[in-house]
């Protein structure tokens, strides 16, 4: 679930500062182009940049709300899939079949130890679940077993729900089968489960609390600040601030530019030391 964790406060503040500076730079460049490099042009440009930033912020509110709803569904789906792995095979397969109902009008008739038998599109269908960790791809043998189970139940088609990626060989084999087989991928299951069980405020709060607890000591904060994934961001911030220093000739920009470049160097050094220690 680490990929759904919010950004650190330092990262959020840096992103907001960069957006505001870019808006101010755009406004300043426009007025300098019209009036030349003078104090009035700089003042008017900064004011115009503030207006641009406010306009973009207002236009982005609906987009933020839409992305929040999508993230709640994705996080809720991931949590639901994690709980699914802990259920008994019969219960897990029945739950997966329930998630499919909004997309596929399946009339469930019989619950099996490893799936659900029903009718769909005028024929008999077997909803089969393969629940395993996402680090273990679905192989050809597992697809063969699912199709064999569908034949044993005299089903006309098979809906194979998986909680792990499907290997290329297994996907190619499923396409060439005589029996129609529809593989419901992990991503589709996450979306279906999230639409049914979006993440609640309490779940998001627990995730945020876990992140804060993890980074409570100074070593955790240092590891977060000098994380290798932040190196590119520090580099671009430093370059942007250096460009501002050259354009405006203001003494305030070189200092944060130097700090960003030093942080970039710190990320690279820390990453190099970790590689050396791993050997």
WOKA-V778780 format. One record per residue. N is the residue number from 1. OMEGA is omega in whole degrees, 0 to 359 (* if undefined). D_CENTER is the distance of its C-alpha to the mean C-alpha in Angstrom with 1 decimal. Layout:
{{N | OMEGA | D_CENTER} {N | OMEGA | D_CENTER}}
This chain:
{{1 | 184 | 9.0} {2 | 182 | 9.0} {3 | 178 | 5.4} {4 | 180 | 5.4} {5 | 178 | 8.7} {6 | 178 | 10.2} {7 | 175 | 12.0} {8 | 180 | 15.5} {9 | 179 | 18.4} {10 | 179 | 19.8} {11 | 179 | 16.8} {12 | 180 | 16.6} {13 | 179 | 20.4} {14 | 178 | 20.4} {15 | 179 | 18.1} {16 | 179 | 20.3} {17 | 180 | 23.4} {18 | 179 | 22.5} {19 | 179 | 21.9} {20 | 180 | 25.2} {21 | 178 | 27.0} {22 | 177 | 25.9} {23 | 178 | 27.2} {24 | 179 | 30.4} {25 | 179 | 30.9} {26 | 178 | 30.7} {27 | 180 | 33.3} {28 | 180 | 35.4} {29 | 180 | 35.5} {30 | 182 | 36.7} {31 | 174 | 39.5} {32 | 177 | 40.6} {33 | 181 | 40.9} {34 | 190 | 43.1} {35 | 186 | 45.1} {36 | 183 | 44.9} {37 | 178 | 43.8} {38 | 185 | 45.3} {39 | 180 | 44.3} {40 | 179 | 44.3} {41 | 179 | 41.8} {42 | 180 | 39.5} {43 | 180 | 39.8} {44 | 180 | 39.3} {45 | 179 | 36.3} {46 | 178 | 34.6} {47 | 178 | 35.4} {48 | 176 | 34.1} {49 | 176 | 30.9} {50 | 178 | 30.5} {51 | 178 | 31.1} {52 | 181 | 28.5} {53 | 178 | 25.9} {54 | 180 | 26.9} {55 | 179 | 26.9} {56 | 180 | 23.4} {57 | 179 | 22.2} {58 | 180 | 24.0} {59 | 182 | 22.7} {60 | 182 | 19.1} {61 | 180 | 19.5} {62 | 179 | 19.1} {63 | 178 | 16.0} {64 | 179 | 14.6} {65 | 179 | 15.8} {66 | 178 | 14.3} {67 | 177 | 10.8} {68 | 178 | 11.6} {69 | 179 | 12.8} {70 | 180 | 9.9} {71 | 177 | 7.6} {72 | 179 | 10.8} {73 | 181 | 11.1} {74 | 180 | 7.8} {75 | 178 | 8.7} {76 | 178 | 12.3} {77 | 178 | 11.9} {78 | 179 | 10.7} {79 | 179 | 13.5} {80 | 178 | 15.9} {81 | 176 | 15.4} {82 | 177 | 16.2} {83 | 181 | 19.2} {84 | 181 | 20.2} {85 | 183 | 20.7} {86 | 182 | 23.3} {87 | 174 | 25.3} {88 | 183 | 28.4} {89 | 181 | 28.2} {90 | 181 | 30.1} {91 | 181 | 28.1} {92 | 179 | 24.7} {93 | 178 | 26.0} {94 | 179 | 27.3} {95 | 177 | 24.1} {96 | 178 | 22.2} {97 | 177 | 25.1} {98 | 178 | 24.8} {99 | 182 | 21.1} {100 | 187 | 22.6} {101 | 179 | 25.3} {102 | 181 | 23.7} {103 | 182 | 23.2} {104 | 182 | 26.2} {105 | 183 | 29.5} {106 | 174 | 30.4} {107 | 184 | 33.6} {108 | 182 | 33.2} {109 | 187 | 36.6} {110 | 176 | 36.3} {111 | 180 | 33.9} {112 | 180 | 34.2} {113 | 184 | 33.3} {114 | 180 | 30.4} {115 | 180 | 29.8} {116 | 178 | 31.0} {117 | 181 | 33.8} {118 | 178 | 34.3} {119 | 180 | 35.1} {120 | 181 | 33.0} {121 | 175 | 34.2} {122 | 179 | 37.8} {123 | 180 | 37.4} {124 | 182 | 36.5} {125 | 174 | 32.9} {126 | 173 | 31.5} {127 | 185 | 28.0} {128 | 181 | 27.2} {129 | 170 | 24.4} {130 | 184 | 23.5} {131 | 176 | 21.6} {132 | 184 | 20.8} {133 | 185 | 18.2} {134 | 178 | 15.5} {135 | 181 | 17.3} {136 | 182 | 20.3} {137 | 176 | 20.2} {138 | 183 | 22.4} {139 | 183 | 25.7} {140 | 183 | 28.6} {141 | 179 | 30.8} {142 | 176 | 28.4} {143 | 178 | 28.3} {144 | 180 | 32.1} {145 | 179 | 32.5} {146 | 179 | 30.5} {147 | 178 | 32.7} {148 | 177 | 35.8} {149 | 178 | 34.9} {150 | 177 | 34.7} {151 | 180 | 38.1} {152 | 179 | 39.6} {153 | 180 | 38.6} {154 | 178 | 40.0} {155 | 179 | 36.8} {156 | 181 | 36.6} {157 | 183 | 32.8} {158 | 171 | 29.9} {159 | 184 | 26.4} {160 | 178 | 24.5} {161 | 183 | 21.4} {162 | 178 | 19.5} {163 | 180 | 16.9} {164 | 178 | 16.6} {165 | 179 | 16.4} {166 | 179 | 19.7} {167 | 180 | 21.8} {168 | 180 | 23.4} {169 | 180 | 26.8} {170 | 179 | 25.9} {171 | 179 | 24.3} {172 | 179 | 27.5} {173 | 181 | 29.8} {174 | 180 | 28.4} {175 | 184 | 29.0} {176 | 182 | 32.6} {177 | 177 | 33.5} {178 | 177 | 36.3} {179 | 177 | 34.7} {180 | 179 | 31.8} {181 | 180 | 28.7} {182 | 179 | 25.3} {183 | 175 | 22.3} {184 | 188 | 19.6} {185 | 178 | 16.6} {186 | 180 | 14.0} {187 | 178 | 11.4} {188 | 177 | 14.3} {189 | 178 | 15.2} {190 | 180 | 11.9} {191 | 180 | 12.3} {192 | 179 | 16.0} {193 | 180 | 15.8} {194 | 176 | 13.4} {195 | 179 | 15.9} {196 | 183 | 18.6} {197 | 178 | 17.3} {198 | 181 | 14.7} {199 | 179 | 14.0} {200 | 178 | 17.1} {201 | 180 | 17.9} {202 | 179 | 19.5} {203 | 178 | 16.5} {204 | 179 | 14.4} {205 | 179 | 17.6} {206 | 178 | 18.0} {207 | 179 | 14.6} {208 | 179 | 15.6} {209 | 178 | 19.1} {210 | 178 | 18.1} {211 | 180 | 16.3} {212 | 179 | 19.5} {213 | 181 | 21.8} {214 | 185 | 20.2} {215 | 186 | 20.9} {216 | 183 | 24.2} {217 | 185 | 26.7} {218 | 178 | 27.3} {219 | 177 | 26.2} {220 | 178 | 22.7} {221 | 180 | 22.6} {222 | 178 | 24.1} {223 | 179 | 21.6} {224 | 182 | 18.7} {225 | 182 | 20.7} {226 | 178 | 21.7} {227 | 181 | 18.5} {228 | 181 | 18.6} {229 | 179 | 15.2} {230 | 187 | 16.9} {231 | 181 | 19.9} {232 | 181 | 19.2} {233 | 177 | 18.4} {234 | 181 | 21.7} {235 | 181 | 23.5} {236 | 175 | 22.7} {237 | 180 | 23.5} {238 | 179 | 26.7} {239 | 180 | 27.7} {240 | 179 | 27.0} {241 | 176 | 29.2} {242 | 177 | 31.8} {243 | 176 | 32.0} {244 | 179 | 32.6} {245 | 179 | 35.3} {246 | 183 | 37.0} {247 | 185 | 36.9} {248 | 183 | 37.9} {249 | 177 | 39.9} {250 | 184 | 38.9} {251 | 184 | 39.2} {252 | 186 | 36.1} {253 | 182 | 33.5} {254 | 183 | 34.6} {255 | 177 | 33.9} {256 | 176 | 30.2} {257 | 179 | 29.9} {258 | 179 | 31.6} {259 | 180 | 29.4} {260 | 179 | 26.2} {261 | 176 | 27.9} {262 | 176 | 29.1} {263 | 176 | 25.6} {264 | 178 | 24.5} {265 | 178 | 27.6} {266 | 177 | 26.9} {267 | 181 | 23.4} {268 | 180 | 25.1} {269 | 181 | 28.0} {270 | 179 | 26.0} {271 | 179 | 24.0} {272 | 179 | 27.4} {273 | 179 | 29.0} {274 | 178 | 26.3} {275 | 178 | 26.9} {276 | 180 | 30.6} {277 | 180 | 30.5} {278 | 177 | 28.6} {279 | * | 31.7}}
